[in-house]
Amino acid sequence: MANVLTYENYTGSVEYSHEDRCFFGKIEFINDLITFEATTVDELEANFKEAVESYILTCKALNKPQKQFNGVFNVRPGVELHMAAARKAMEIGVSLNAYIKSLIAKDTHFSAH
């Protein structure tokens, strides 16, 4: 299980430096490098939230997009898996794209409104 924090729909990675005796991380899935660190879990969570809030405010002030996702990505499953997925999609009467989206939604417990 990965060590992550979430706040305001942002995800932060978390690592620990034994040498420095501190936690550190960065906001993931953005076009910038925003880091945070702390010596306790409570401080780490607070610093992550502060980093997210600061990032949001900075992006608004600069009229800059905050996230890099565009809703499209390529998947390379290999020939056999591609064929099996296409067949399954056809069996259940949906497009391959709709089939893959449904699997991702099910696995991530995502529900589009």
C-alpha positions as CSV (number, residue, x, y, z in Angstrom):
1,M,0.0,0.0,0.0
2,A,1.4,3.4,-1.0
3,N,1.8,6.1,1.5
4,V,-0.4,9.0,0.4
5,L,-2.3,12.0,1.7
6,T,-5.4,13.5,0.1
7,Y,-6.9,16.9,0.5
8,E,-9.2,19.0,-1.8
9,N,-8.9,16.3,-4.5
10,Y,-5.1,16.5,-4.4
11,T,-2.8,13.6,-3.7
12,G,0.5,13.9,-1.9
13,S,3.2,11.2,-1.7
14,V,4.8,10.5,1.6
15,E,8.3,9.1,2.3
16,Y,10.5,8.9,5.4
17,S,14.1,9.8,5.6
18,H,15.7,7.8,8.4
19,E,18.9,9.8,8.0
20,D,17.1,13.1,8.5
21,R,14.5,11.6,10.8
22,C,11.7,13.4,8.9
23,F,8.7,12.7,6.6
24,F,8.6,14.4,3.2
25,G,6.5,14.4,0.1
26,K,5.2,16.2,-2.9
27,I,1.9,17.0,-4.5
28,E,1.4,14.5,-7.2
29,F,-0.3,14.8,-10.6
30,I,0.3,18.5,-11.1
31,N,2.6,20.4,-13.6
32,D,4.7,21.9,-10.8
33,L,7.0,20.7,-8.0
34,I,5.4,21.4,-4.6
35,T,7.0,19.7,-1.7
36,F,6.3,19.5,2.1
37,E,8.0,17.9,5.1
38,A,7.6,17.4,8.8
39,T,8.9,15.5,11.8
40,T,5.5,14.2,13.0
41,V,2.4,12.8,11.2
42,D,0.2,15.6,12.5
43,E,2.6,18.2,11.3
44,L,3.0,16.4,7.9
45,E,-0.8,16.4,7.3
46,A,-1.0,20.1,8.3
47,N,2.0,21.0,6.0
48,F,0.5,19.1,3.1
49,K,-2.9,20.9,3.5
50,E,-1.0,24.2,3.6
51,A,0.9,23.3,0.5
52,V,-2.3,22.5,-1.4
53,E,-4.0,25.6,-0.3
54,S,-1.0,27.8,-1.2
55,Y,-0.8,26.0,-4.6
56,I,-4.5,26.6,-5.3
57,L,-4.2,30.3,-4.4
58,T,-1.0,30.7,-6.5
59,C,-2.7,29.1,-9.5
60,K,-5.7,31.4,-9.2
61,A,-3.5,34.5,-8.9
62,L,-1.5,33.5,-12.0
63,N,-4.7,32.3,-13.8
64,K,-2.8,29.0,-14.3
65,P,-4.4,25.5,-14.7
66,Q,-3.9,23.4,-11.6
67,K,-4.0,19.8,-13.0
68,Q,-2.5,18.0,-15.9
69,F,-5.2,15.4,-16.6
70,N,-7.1,15.7,-19.8
71,G,-9.3,12.6,-19.5
72,V,-7.4,10.6,-22.2
73,F,-4.6,8.1,-21.7
74,N,-3.1,5.2,-23.7
75,V,-3.1,1.7,-22.4
76,R,-0.9,-1.0,-24.0
77,P,-2.3,-4.3,-22.7
78,G,-0.7,-6.6,-25.4
79,V,-2.4,-8.4,-28.2
80,E,-4.1,-11.2,-26.3
81,L,-5.5,-9.0,-23.5
82,H,-6.6,-6.4,-26.0
83,M,-8.5,-9.1,-28.0
84,A,-10.0,-10.6,-24.8
85,A,-11.2,-7.1,-23.7
86,A,-12.7,-6.3,-27.1
87,R,-14.5,-9.6,-27.1
88,K,-15.9,-9.1,-23.6
89,A,-17.0,-5.6,-24.5
90,M,-18.8,-7.0,-27.6
91,E,-20.4,-9.7,-25.6
92,I,-21.9,-7.3,-23.1
93,G,-22.9,-4.8,-25.9
94,V,-20.6,-1.8,-25.1
95,S,-17.7,-0.2,-26.7
96,L,-14.2,-1.2,-25.6
97,N,-13.7,2.3,-24.1
98,A,-17.0,2.0,-22.1
99,Y,-15.9,-1.4,-20.9
100,I,-12.5,-0.2,-19.7
101,K,-14.0,2.8,-18.0
102,S,-16.5,0.6,-16.1
103,L,-13.6,-1.6,-14.9
104,I,-11.6,1.4,-13.7
105,A,-14.7,2.9,-12.0
106,K,-15.4,-0.4,-10.3
107,D,-11.8,-0.9,-9.1
108,T,-11.4,2.7,-7.9
109,H,-14.9,2.9,-6.4
110,F,-15.4,6.0,-8.6
111,S,-18.9,7.2,-9.3
112,A,-19.4,9.9,-11.9
113,H,-22.3,12.2,-11.2
